[in-house]
Amino acid sequence: MHDDKNNLQPPANGPGSRLPHANEIDLIDILRFLIKQRFFILAVTLFTTFAATLYCFFASPQYVAKAVIRELTPFDLATLNSYVATENNLNPKQVFSQIADNLKSQS
């Protein structure tokens, strides 16, 4: 008579087996795959970098900002001194605000 109770073996995918479970990730296999595909990964990276560089150089800008920096003239300094005069009772923030308004109106 053949008795199955005496002939117990671990299941093929059980804790004693060396087969990976369906929900396990084998990092060595992933590393091997990445090493095997290294030239493809490098080619895609270089192509994308080259395409982005070309786009940056040849695309027309959508927004443009311009700034003009000019030197203070004696008139601007005289205006500053008149605002600083004690009869106006202005704090430094108000003085610079007035100067900025004058510079905007001249540009």
C-alpha positions as CSV (number, residue, x, y, z in Angstrom):
1,M,0.0,0.0,0.0
2,H,1.2,3.5,-0.9
3,D,0.7,6.0,1.9
4,D,0.8,9.7,1.0
5,K,1.2,10.7,4.7
6,N,4.7,9.2,4.9
7,N,5.9,10.8,1.6
8,L,5.5,14.5,2.5
9,Q,7.5,16.9,0.4
10,P,7.4,20.7,0.5
11,P,5.3,22.2,-2.3
12,A,7.2,23.3,-5.4
13,N,6.6,27.0,-4.5
14,G,6.7,26.6,-0.7
15,P,9.0,28.0,1.9
16,G,11.6,25.2,1.4
17,S,11.8,25.6,-2.4
18,R,14.2,27.8,-4.3
19,L,11.7,29.0,-6.8
20,P,10.6,32.6,-6.5
21,H,7.1,33.3,-5.3
22,A,4.7,35.1,-7.7
23,N,4.8,38.3,-5.7
24,E,8.6,38.5,-5.1
25,I,11.0,40.7,-7.0
26,D,14.4,39.3,-7.8
27,L,16.8,42.3,-7.7
28,I,19.6,40.3,-9.3
29,D,17.5,39.6,-12.3
30,I,16.6,43.3,-12.5
31,L,20.3,44.3,-12.3
32,R,21.2,41.8,-15.0
33,F,18.4,43.1,-17.3
34,L,19.6,46.7,-16.8
35,I,23.2,45.8,-17.5
36,K,22.1,43.9,-20.6
37,Q,20.2,46.9,-21.8
38,R,22.8,49.5,-20.8
39,F,23.5,50.6,-24.4
40,F,19.9,51.1,-25.2
41,I,19.4,53.1,-21.9
42,L,22.5,55.2,-22.8
43,A,21.3,55.8,-26.4
44,V,17.8,57.0,-25.2
45,T,19.4,59.3,-22.6
46,L,21.8,60.8,-25.1
47,F,19.1,61.3,-27.7
48,T,16.7,62.9,-25.2
49,T,19.5,65.2,-23.9
50,F,20.4,66.2,-27.5
51,A,16.8,66.9,-28.4
52,A,16.2,69.0,-25.3
53,T,19.4,71.0,-26.1
54,L,18.3,71.7,-29.6
55,Y,14.9,72.8,-28.4
56,C,16.4,75.2,-25.9
57,F,18.6,76.8,-28.5
58,F,16.1,77.1,-31.4
59,A,12.7,77.6,-29.7
60,S,11.5,81.2,-29.6
61,P,11.0,82.5,-26.1
62,Q,7.5,83.0,-25.0
63,Y,8.3,85.5,-22.2
64,V,10.9,88.2,-22.3
65,A,12.0,90.4,-19.5
66,K,14.2,93.5,-19.9
67,A,15.9,95.5,-17.2
68,V,17.6,98.9,-17.5
69,I,20.1,99.9,-14.9
70,R,21.2,103.5,-15.0
71,E,23.5,105.6,-12.9
72,L,22.0,108.2,-10.5
73,T,22.4,111.7,-11.9
74,P,23.0,114.7,-9.7
75,F,19.3,115.6,-10.2
76,D,18.3,112.2,-8.7
77,L,20.6,112.8,-5.7
78,A,19.1,116.3,-5.2
79,T,15.6,114.7,-5.3
80,L,16.7,112.2,-2.8
81,N,18.1,114.9,-0.5
82,S,14.9,116.9,-0.8
83,Y,12.8,113.9,0.3
84,V,15.1,113.2,3.2
85,A,14.7,116.7,4.4
86,T,13.2,116.8,7.9
87,E,10.1,118.8,7.0
88,N,8.7,115.8,5.0
89,N,9.0,113.4,7.9
90,L,9.4,110.4,5.5
91,N,10.9,107.1,6.6
92,P,13.6,105.4,4.4
93,K,11.0,103.1,2.8
94,Q,8.9,106.0,1.7
95,V,11.9,107.9,0.3
96,F,13.0,104.9,-1.8
97,S,9.4,104.5,-3.0
98,Q,9.4,108.2,-4.2
99,I,12.7,107.7,-5.9
100,A,11.4,104.6,-7.6
101,D,8.3,106.4,-8.8
102,N,10.5,109.2,-10.3
103,L,12.7,106.7,-12.1
104,K,9.6,104.9,-13.5
105,S,8.3,108.2,-14.9
106,Q,11.6,109.0,-16.6
107,S,11.9,105.7,-18.4
